Amino acid sequence: AGVGERTREGTDLFIEMGETMIDENTSVLDKAALVFGQMDEPPGTRMRVALSALTMA
């Protein structure tokens, strides 16, 4: 969950990814995984988001 401007930016990104097509029947969201971390967590915890994303890739 985000607050204010961050929520809007996340929603805009999600909508834009859904509208962007890779080919005729496939949107970017069909081939993407999004990993999120909370900004109120310590730096080490936030770093794990990047490691999780690398593992998923």
mmCIF file of the N, C-alpha and C atoms, coordinates in Angstrom:
data_MODEL
# 
_entry.id   MODEL 
# 
loop_
_atom_site.group_PDB 
_atom_site.id 
_atom_site.type_symbol 
_atom_site.label_atom_id 
_atom_site.label_alt_id 
_atom_site.label_comp_id 
_atom_site.label_asym_id 
_atom_site.label_entity_id 
_atom_site.label_seq_id 
_atom_site.pdbx_PDB_ins_code 
_atom_site.Cartn_x 
_atom_site.Cartn_y 
_atom_site.Cartn_z 
_atom_site.occupancy 
_atom_site.B_iso_or_equiv 
_atom_site.pdbx_formal_charge 
_atom_site.auth_seq_id 
_atom_site.auth_comp_id 
_atom_site.auth_asym_id 
_atom_site.auth_atom_id 
_atom_site.pdbx_PDB_model_num 
ATOM 1   N N  . ALA A 1 1  ? 0.844  -1.182  0.000   1.00 0.00 ? 1  ALA A N  1 
ATOM 2   C CA . ALA A 1 1  ? 0.000  0.000   0.000   1.00 0.00 ? 1  ALA A CA 1 
ATOM 3   C C  . ALA A 1 1  ? 0.881  1.233   0.000   1.00 0.00 ? 1  ALA A C  1 
ATOM 4   N N  . GLY A 1 2  ? 0.485  2.200   -0.735  1.00 0.00 ? 2  GLY A N  1 
ATOM 5   C CA . GLY A 1 2  ? 1.207  3.455   -0.768  1.00 0.00 ? 2  GLY A CA 1 
ATOM 6   C C  . GLY A 1 2  ? 0.331  4.563   -0.221  1.00 0.00 ? 2  GLY A C  1 
ATOM 7   N N  . VAL A 1 3  ? 0.913  5.724   -0.098  1.00 0.00 ? 3  VAL A N  1 
ATOM 8   C CA . VAL A 1 3  ? 0.166  6.870   0.401   1.00 0.00 ? 3  VAL A CA 1 
ATOM 9   C C  . VAL A 1 3  ? 0.334  8.009   -0.591  1.00 0.00 ? 3  VAL A C  1 
ATOM 10  N N  . GLY A 1 4  ? -0.753 8.612   -0.979  1.00 0.00 ? 4  GLY A N  1 
ATOM 11  C CA . GLY A 1 4  ? -0.705 9.816   -1.806  1.00 0.00 ? 4  GLY A CA 1 
ATOM 12  C C  . GLY A 1 4  ? -0.061 9.604   -3.155  1.00 0.00 ? 4  GLY A C  1 
ATOM 13  N N  . GLU A 1 5  ? 0.974  10.374  -3.420  1.00 0.00 ? 5  GLU A N  1 
ATOM 14  C CA . GLU A 1 5  ? 1.623  10.386  -4.729  1.00 0.00 ? 5  GLU A CA 1 
ATOM 15  C C  . GLU A 1 5  ? 2.200  9.024   -5.095  1.00 0.00 ? 5  GLU A C  1 
ATOM 16  N N  . ARG A 1 6  ? 2.745  8.304   -4.143  1.00 0.00 ? 6  ARG A N  1 
ATOM 17  C CA . ARG A 1 6  ? 3.314  6.983   -4.425  1.00 0.00 ? 6  ARG A CA 1 
ATOM 18  C C  . ARG A 1 6  ? 2.244  6.014   -4.912  1.00 0.00 ? 6  ARG A C  1 
ATOM 19  N N  . THR A 1 7  ? 1.064  6.091   -4.326  1.00 0.00 ? 7  THR A N  1 
ATOM 20  C CA . THR A 1 7  ? -0.033 5.232   -4.760  1.00 0.00 ? 7  THR A CA 1 
ATOM 21  C C  . THR A 1 7  ? -0.409 5.546   -6.201  1.00 0.00 ? 7  THR A C  1 
ATOM 22  N N  . ARG A 1 8  ? -0.482 6.822   -6.532  1.00 0.00 ? 8  ARG A N  1 
ATOM 23  C CA . ARG A 1 8  ? -0.833 7.215   -7.896  1.00 0.00 ? 8  ARG A CA 1 
ATOM 24  C C  . ARG A 1 8  ? 0.217  6.736   -8.888  1.00 0.00 ? 8  ARG A C  1 
ATOM 25  N N  . GLU A 1 9  ? 1.488  6.878   -8.539  1.00 0.00 ? 9  GLU A N  1 
ATOM 26  C CA . GLU A 1 9  ? 2.564  6.443   -9.430  1.00 0.00 ? 9  GLU A CA 1 
ATOM 27  C C  . GLU A 1 9  ? 2.507  4.938   -9.656  1.00 0.00 ? 9  GLU A C  1 
ATOM 28  N N  . GLY A 1 10 ? 2.266  4.187   -8.600  1.00 0.00 ? 10 GLY A N  1 
ATOM 29  C CA . GLY A 1 10 ? 2.162  2.734   -8.730  1.00 0.00 ? 10 GLY A CA 1 
ATOM 30  C C  . GLY A 1 10 ? 0.977  2.320   -9.579  1.00 0.00 ? 10 GLY A C  1 
ATOM 31  N N  . THR A 1 11 ? -0.138 2.990   -9.393  1.00 0.00 ? 11 THR A N  1 
ATOM 32  C CA . THR A 1 11 ? -1.332 2.698   -10.192 1.00 0.00 ? 11 THR A CA 1 
ATOM 33  C C  . THR A 1 11 ? -1.097 3.038   -11.655 1.00 0.00 ? 11 THR A C  1 
ATOM 34  N N  . ASP A 1 12 ? -0.477 4.181   -11.918 1.00 0.00 ? 12 ASP A N  1 
ATOM 35  C CA . ASP A 1 12 ? -0.165 4.571   -13.296 1.00 0.00 ? 12 ASP A CA 1 
ATOM 36  C C  . ASP A 1 12 ? 0.757  3.551   -13.959 1.00 0.00 ? 12 ASP A C  1 
ATOM 37  N N  . LEU A 1 13 ? 1.773  3.091   -13.240 1.00 0.00 ? 13 LEU A N  1 
ATOM 38  C CA . LEU A 1 13 ? 2.695  2.090   -13.780 1.00 0.00 ? 13 LEU A CA 1 
ATOM 39  C C  . LEU A 1 13 ? 1.953  0.806   -14.117 1.00 0.00 ? 13 LEU A C  1 
ATOM 40  N N  . PHE A 1 14 ? 1.112  0.335   -13.202 1.00 0.00 ? 14 PHE A N  1 
ATOM 41  C CA . PHE A 1 14 ? 0.364  -0.901  -13.409 1.00 0.00 ? 14 PHE A CA 1 
ATOM 42  C C  . PHE A 1 14 ? -0.554 -0.791  -14.629 1.00 0.00 ? 14 PHE A C  1 
ATOM 43  N N  . ILE A 1 15 ? -1.263 0.323   -14.748 1.00 0.00 ? 15 ILE A N  1 
ATOM 44  C CA . ILE A 1 15 ? -2.171 0.523   -15.885 1.00 0.00 ? 15 ILE A CA 1 
ATOM 45  C C  . ILE A 1 15 ? -1.388 0.596   -17.191 1.00 0.00 ? 15 ILE A C  1 
ATOM 46  N N  . GLU A 1 16 ? -0.278 1.334   -17.189 1.00 0.00 ? 16 GLU A N  1 
ATOM 47  C CA . GLU A 1 16 ? 0.530  1.469   -18.407 1.00 0.00 ? 16 GLU A CA 1 
ATOM 48  C C  . GLU A 1 16 ? 1.110  0.124   -18.839 1.00 0.00 ? 16 GLU A C  1 
ATOM 49  N N  . MET A 1 17 ? 1.548  -0.674  -17.878 1.00 0.00 ? 17 MET A N  1 
ATOM 50  C CA . MET A 1 17 ? 2.075  -2.002  -18.216 1.00 0.00 ? 17 MET A CA 1 
ATOM 51  C C  . MET A 1 17 ? 0.974  -2.900  -18.780 1.00 0.00 ? 17 MET A C  1 
ATOM 52  N N  . GLY A 1 18 ? -0.239 -2.765  -18.274 1.00 0.00 ? 18 GLY A N  1 
ATOM 53  C CA . GLY A 1 18 ? -1.357 -3.549  -18.785 1.00 0.00 ? 18 GLY A CA 1 
ATOM 54  C C  . GLY A 1 18 ? -1.763 -3.144  -20.190 1.00 0.00 ? 18 GLY A C  1 
ATOM 55  N N  . GLU A 1 19 ? -1.580 -1.873  -20.527 1.00 0.00 ? 19 GLU A N  1 
ATOM 56  C CA . GLU A 1 19 ? -1.948 -1.368  -21.848 1.00 0.00 ? 19 GLU A CA 1 
ATOM 57  C C  . GLU A 1 19 ? -0.853 -1.582  -22.889 1.00 0.00 ? 19 GLU A C  1 
ATOM 58  N N  . THR A 1 20 ? 0.388  -1.767  -22.454 1.00 0.00 ? 20 THR A N  1 
ATOM 59  C CA . THR A 1 20 ? 1.505  -1.942  -23.378 1.00 0.00 ? 20 THR A CA 1 
ATOM 60  C C  . THR A 1 20 ? 1.544  -3.391  -23.848 1.00 0.00 ? 20 THR A C  1 
ATOM 61  N N  . MET A 1 21 ? 1.489  -3.566  -25.156 1.00 0.00 ? 21 MET A N  1 
ATOM 62  C CA . MET A 1 21 ? 1.421  -4.913  -25.719 1.00 0.00 ? 21 MET A CA 1 
ATOM 63  C C  . MET A 1 21 ? 2.784  -5.360  -26.251 1.00 0.00 ? 21 MET A C  1 
ATOM 64  N N  . ILE A 1 22 ? 3.126  -6.620  -25.955 1.00 0.00 ? 22 ILE A N  1 
ATOM 65  C CA . ILE A 1 22 ? 4.339  -7.229  -26.504 1.00 0.00 ? 22 ILE A CA 1 
ATOM 66  C C  . ILE A 1 22 ? 4.047  -7.715  -27.914 1.00 0.00 ? 22 ILE A C  1 
ATOM 67  N N  . ASP A 1 23 ? 2.938  -8.402  -28.061 1.00 0.00 ? 23 ASP A N  1 
ATOM 68  C CA . ASP A 1 23 ? 2.445  -8.784  -29.374 1.00 0.00 ? 23 ASP A CA 1 
ATOM 69  C C  . ASP A 1 23 ? 0.935  -8.599  -29.367 1.00 0.00 ? 23 ASP A C  1 
ATOM 70  N N  . GLU A 1 24 ? 0.257  -9.160  -30.343 1.00 0.00 ? 24 GLU A N  1 
ATOM 71  C CA . GLU A 1 24 ? -1.172 -8.907  -30.508 1.00 0.00 ? 24 GLU A CA 1 
ATOM 72  C C  . GLU A 1 24 ? -2.020 -9.310  -29.298 1.00 0.00 ? 24 GLU A C  1 
ATOM 73  N N  . ASN A 1 25 ? -1.633 -10.381 -28.599 1.00 0.00 ? 25 ASN A N  1 
ATOM 74  C CA . ASN A 1 25 ? -2.461 -10.909 -27.508 1.00 0.00 ? 25 ASN A CA 1 
ATOM 75  C C  . ASN A 1 25 ? -1.789 -10.886 -26.144 1.00 0.00 ? 25 ASN A C  1 
ATOM 76  N N  . THR A 1 26 ? -0.594 -10.330 -26.029 1.00 0.00 ? 26 THR A N  1 
ATOM 77  C CA . THR A 1 26 ? 0.169  -10.415 -24.787 1.00 0.00 ? 26 THR A CA 1 
ATOM 78  C C  . THR A 1 26 ? 0.560  -9.027  -24.296 1.00 0.00 ? 26 THR A C  1 
ATOM 79  N N  . SER A 1 27 ? 0.123  -8.696  -23.083 1.00 0.00 ? 27 SER A N  1 
ATOM 80  C CA . SER A 1 27 ? 0.533  -7.420  -22.497 1.00 0.00 ? 27 SER A CA 1 
ATOM 81  C C  . SER A 1 27 ? 1.820  -7.627  -21.699 1.00 0.00 ? 27 SER A C  1 
ATOM 82  N N  . VAL A 1 28 ? 2.467  -6.542  -21.356 1.00 0.00 ? 28 VAL A N  1 
ATOM 83  C CA . VAL A 1 28 ? 3.695  -6.606  -20.566 1.00 0.00 ? 28 VAL A CA 1 
ATOM 84  C C  . VAL A 1 28 ? 3.422  -7.287  -19.225 1.00 0.00 ? 28 VAL A C  1 
ATOM 85  N N  . LEU A 1 29 ? 2.249  -7.050  -18.639 1.00 0.00 ? 29 LEU A N  1 
ATOM 86  C CA . LEU A 1 29 ? 1.916  -7.660  -17.346 1.00 0.00 ? 29 LEU A CA 1 
ATOM 87  C C  . LEU A 1 29 ? 1.839  -9.182  -17.420 1.00 0.00 ? 29 LEU A C  1 
ATOM 88  N N  . ASP A 1 30 ? 1.545  -9.723  -18.602 1.00 0.00 ? 30 ASP A N  1 
ATOM 89  C CA . ASP A 1 30 ? 1.490  -11.178 -18.751 1.00 0.00 ? 30 ASP A CA 1 
ATOM 90  C C  . ASP A 1 30 ? 2.869  -11.812 -18.621 1.00 0.00 ? 30 ASP A C  1 
ATOM 91  N N  . LYS A 1 31 ? 3.921  -11.030 -18.814 1.00 0.00 ? 31 LYS A N  1 
ATOM 92  C CA . LYS A 1 31 ? 5.293  -11.546 -18.786 1.00 0.00 ? 31 LYS A CA 1 
ATOM 93  C C  . LYS A 1 31 ? 6.137  -10.915 -17.691 1.00 0.00 ? 31 LYS A C  1 
ATOM 94  N N  . ALA A 1 32 ? 5.520  -10.197 -16.765 1.00 0.00 ? 32 ALA A N  1 
ATOM 95  C CA . ALA A 1 32 ? 6.272  -9.464  -15.745 1.00 0.00 ? 32 ALA A CA 1 
ATOM 96  C C  . ALA A 1 32 ? 5.886  -9.918  -14.345 1.00 0.00 ? 32 ALA A C  1 
ATOM 97  N N  . ALA A 1 33 ? 6.824  -9.771  -13.439 1.00 0.00 ? 33 ALA A N  1 
ATOM 98  C CA . ALA A 1 33 ? 6.563  -9.972  -12.011 1.00 0.00 ? 33 ALA A CA 1 
ATOM 99  C C  . ALA A 1 33 ? 7.033  -8.712  -11.291 1.00 0.00 ? 33 ALA A C  1 
ATOM 100 N N  . LEU A 1 34 ? 6.198  -8.178  -10.440 1.00 0.00 ? 34 LEU A N  1 
ATOM 101 C CA . LEU A 1 34 ? 6.538  -6.973  -9.688  1.00 0.00 ? 34 LEU A CA 1 
ATOM 102 C C  . LEU A 1 34 ? 6.802  -7.358  -8.242  1.00 0.00 ? 34 LEU A C  1 
ATOM 103 N N  . VAL A 1 35 ? 7.916  -6.871  -7.696  1.00 0.00 ? 35 VAL A N  1 
ATOM 104 C CA . VAL A 1 35 ? 8.286  -7.148  -6.305  1.00 0.00 ? 35 VAL A CA 1 
ATOM 105 C C  . VAL A 1 35 ? 8.332  -5.814  -5.576  1.00 0.00 ? 35 VAL A C  1 
ATOM 106 N N  . PHE A 1 36 ? 7.644  -5.730  -4.451  1.00 0.00 ? 36 PHE A N  1 
ATOM 107 C CA . PHE A 1 36 ? 7.543  -4.479  -3.705  1.00 0.00 ? 36 PHE A CA 1 
ATOM 108 C C  . PHE A 1 36 ? 8.137  -4.629  -2.315  1.00 0.00 ? 36 PHE A C  1 
ATOM 109 N N  . GLY A 1 37 ? 8.688  -3.550  -1.798  1.00 0.00 ? 37 GLY A N  1 
ATOM 110 C CA . GLY A 1 37 ? 9.168  -3.499  -0.424  1.00 0.00 ? 37 GLY A CA 1 
ATOM 111 C C  . GLY A 1 37 ? 8.686  -2.220  0.229   1.00 0.00 ? 37 GLY A C  1 
ATOM 112 N N  . GLN A 1 38 ? 8.441  -2.287  1.512   1.00 0.00 ? 38 GLN A N  1 
ATOM 113 C CA . GLN A 1 38 ? 7.968  -1.115  2.237   1.00 0.00 ? 38 GLN A CA 1 
ATOM 114 C C  . GLN A 1 38 ? 9.140  -0.207  2.583   1.00 0.00 ? 38 GLN A C  1 
ATOM 115 N N  . MET A 1 39 ? 8.956  1.087   2.390   1.00 0.00 ? 39 MET A N  1 
ATOM 116 C CA . MET A 1 39 ? 10.025 2.045   2.637   1.00 0.00 ? 39 MET A CA 1 
ATOM 117 C C  . MET A 1 39 ? 10.272 2.294   4.120   1.00 0.00 ? 39 MET A C  1 
ATOM 118 N N  . ASP A 1 40 ? 9.375  1.838   4.991   1.00 0.00 ? 40 ASP A N  1 
ATOM 119 C CA . ASP A 1 40 ? 9.594  2.052   6.420   1.00 0.00 ? 40 ASP A CA 1 
ATOM 120 C C  . ASP A 1 40 ? 10.410 0.922   7.051   1.00 0.00 ? 40 ASP A C  1 
ATOM 121 N N  . GLU A 1 41 ? 10.897 -0.007  6.238   1.00 0.00 ? 41 GLU A N  1 
ATOM 122 C CA . GLU A 1 41 ? 11.729 -1.104  6.724   1.00 0.00 ? 41 GLU A CA 1 
ATOM 123 C C  . GLU A 1 41 ? 13.200 -0.676  6.740   1.00 0.00 ? 41 GLU A C  1 
ATOM 124 N N  . PRO A 1 42 ? 14.032 -1.354  7.541   1.00 0.00 ? 42 PRO A N  1 
ATOM 125 C CA . PRO A 1 42 ? 15.468 -1.043  7.553   1.00 0.00 ? 42 PRO A CA 1 
ATOM 126 C C  . PRO A 1 42 ? 16.108 -1.315  6.182   1.00 0.00 ? 42 PRO A C  1 
ATOM 127 N N  . PRO A 1 43 ? 17.237 -0.671  5.886   1.00 0.00 ? 43 PRO A N  1 
ATOM 128 C CA . PRO A 1 43 ? 17.878 -0.829  4.577   1.00 0.00 ? 43 PRO A CA 1 
ATOM 129 C C  . PRO A 1 43 ? 18.172 -2.283  4.205   1.00 0.00 ? 43 PRO A C  1 
ATOM 130 N N  . GLY A 1 44 ? 18.607 -3.087  5.154   1.00 0.00 ? 44 GLY A N  1 
ATOM 131 C CA . GLY A 1 44 ? 18.901 -4.489  4.855   1.00 0.00 ? 44 GLY A CA 1 
ATOM 132 C C  . GLY A 1 44 ? 17.676 -5.254  4.401   1.00 0.00 ? 44 GLY A C  1 
ATOM 133 N N  . THR A 1 45 ? 16.561 -4.948  5.000   1.00 0.00 ? 45 THR A N  1 
ATOM 134 C CA . THR A 1 45 ? 15.303 -5.595  4.617   1.00 0.00 ? 45 THR A CA 1 
ATOM 135 C C  . THR A 1 45 ? 14.879 -5.146  3.228   1.00 0.00 ? 45 THR A C  1 
ATOM 136 N N  . ARG A 1 46 ? 15.021 -3.861  2.938   1.00 0.00 ? 46 ARG A N  1 
ATOM 137 C CA . ARG A 1 46 ? 14.658 -3.354  1.609   1.00 0.00 ? 46 ARG A CA 1 
ATOM 138 C C  . ARG A 1 46 ? 15.570 -3.936  0.536   1.00 0.00 ? 46 ARG A C  1 
ATOM 139 N N  . MET A 1 47 ? 16.836 -4.193  0.875   1.00 0.00 ? 47 MET A N  1 
ATOM 140 C CA . MET A 1 47 ? 17.758 -4.773  -0.092  1.00 0.00 ? 47 MET A CA 1 
ATOM 141 C C  . MET A 1 47 ? 17.296 -6.160  -0.529  1.00 0.00 ? 47 MET A C  1 
ATOM 142 N N  . ARG A 1 48 ? 16.634 -6.868  0.361   1.00 0.00 ? 48 ARG A N  1 
ATOM 143 C CA . ARG A 1 48 ? 16.159 -8.212  0.020   1.00 0.00 ? 48 ARG A CA 1 
ATOM 144 C C  . ARG A 1 48 ? 15.134 -8.198  -1.105  1.00 0.00 ? 48 ARG A C  1 
ATOM 145 N N  . VAL A 1 49 ? 14.470 -7.076  -1.308  1.00 0.00 ? 49 VAL A N  1 
ATOM 146 C CA . VAL A 1 49 ? 13.530 -6.973  -2.424  1.00 0.00 ? 49 VAL A CA 1 
ATOM 147 C C  . VAL A 1 49 ? 14.287 -7.155  -3.735  1.00 0.00 ? 49 VAL A C  1 
ATOM 148 N N  . ALA A 1 50 ? 15.432 -6.505  -3.868  1.00 0.00 ? 50 ALA A N  1 
ATOM 149 C CA . ALA A 1 50 ? 16.237 -6.657  -5.084  1.00 0.00 ? 50 ALA A CA 1 
ATOM 150 C C  . ALA A 1 50 ? 16.722 -8.091  -5.236  1.00 0.00 ? 50 ALA A C  1 
ATOM 151 N N  . LEU A 1 51 ? 17.126 -8.715  -4.151  1.00 0.00 ? 51 LEU A N  1 
ATOM 152 C CA . LEU A 1 51 ? 17.579 -10.106 -4.223  1.00 0.00 ? 51 LEU A CA 1 
ATOM 153 C C  . LEU A 1 51 ? 16.428 -11.036 -4.597  1.00 0.00 ? 51 LEU A C  1 
ATOM 154 N N  . SER A 1 52 ? 15.254 -10.764 -4.081  1.00 0.00 ? 52 SER A N  1 
ATOM 155 C CA . SER A 1 52 ? 14.071 -11.557 -4.444  1.00 0.00 ? 52 SER A CA 1 
ATOM 156 C C  . SER A 1 52 ? 13.761 -11.406 -5.927  1.00 0.00 ? 52 SER A C  1 
ATOM 157 N N  . ALA A 1 53 ? 13.862 -10.184 -6.428  1.00 0.00 ? 53 ALA A N  1 
ATOM 158 C CA . ALA A 1 53 ? 13.607 -9.944  -7.849  1.00 0.00 ? 53 ALA A CA 1 
ATOM 159 C C  . ALA A 1 53 ? 14.621 -10.684 -8.715  1.00 0.00 ? 53 ALA A C  1 
ATOM 160 N N  . LEU A 1 54 ? 15.883 -10.686 -8.312  1.00 0.00 ? 54 LEU A N  1 
ATOM 161 C CA . LEU A 1 54 ? 16.900 -11.432 -9.062  1.00 0.00 ? 54 LEU A CA 1 
ATOM 162 C C  . LEU A 1 54 ? 16.610 -12.925 -9.044  1.00 0.00 ? 54 LEU A C  1 
ATOM 163 N N  . THR A 1 55 ? 16.188 -13.445 -7.906  1.00 0.00 ? 55 THR A N  1 
ATOM 164 C CA . THR A 1 55 ? 15.852 -14.864 -7.802  1.00 0.00 ? 55 THR A CA 1 
ATOM 165 C C  . THR A 1 55 ? 14.694 -15.208 -8.731  1.00 0.00 ? 55 THR A C  1 
ATOM 166 N N  . MET A 1 56 ? 13.691 -14.358 -8.772  1.00 0.00 ? 56 MET A N  1 
ATOM 167 C CA . MET A 1 56 ? 12.540 -14.614 -9.635  1.00 0.00 ? 56 MET A CA 1 
ATOM 168 C C  . MET A 1 56 ? 12.910 -14.535 -11.111 1.00 0.00 ? 56 MET A C  1 
ATOM 169 N N  . ALA A 1 57 ? 13.860 -13.662 -11.446 1.00 0.00 ? 57 ALA A N  1 
ATOM 170 C CA . ALA A 1 57 ? 14.261 -13.505 -12.845 1.00 0.00 ? 57 ALA A CA 1 
ATOM 171 C C  . ALA A 1 57 ? 14.992 -14.738 -13.306 1.00 0.00 ? 57 ALA A C  1 
# 
